[in-house]
Amino acid sequence: MIKPFADDEAATSIGDLAIENGTSRVAISGSVEITRDQAGLERARALKQLADDLVAELEAGHAPQQVAATQTASVDQVANPFA
């Protein structure tokens, strides 16, 4: 499992649910089926652990009041070598 907000590189999945780590936000997309069997129990526990880790990190007091709506990486323009 990832450590929430620790870096901009880590990623994991729970079923078809994709979790991408970031220093200012954690992106969660997709879906996960919690079936009534041992596999479903494992997915439910993983989902709970992720939620618990997110809440613990946010409650630790390191979070600003609000992050910027979008934070994009800088992009350098270079001349087209084929032009």
Secondary structure, DSSP 8 states (H G I E B T S, - for coil): ---TTS-SS-EEEETEEEEE--SS--EEEEE----SSHHHHHHHHHHHHHHHHHHHHHHTT---S---S-----------TT-
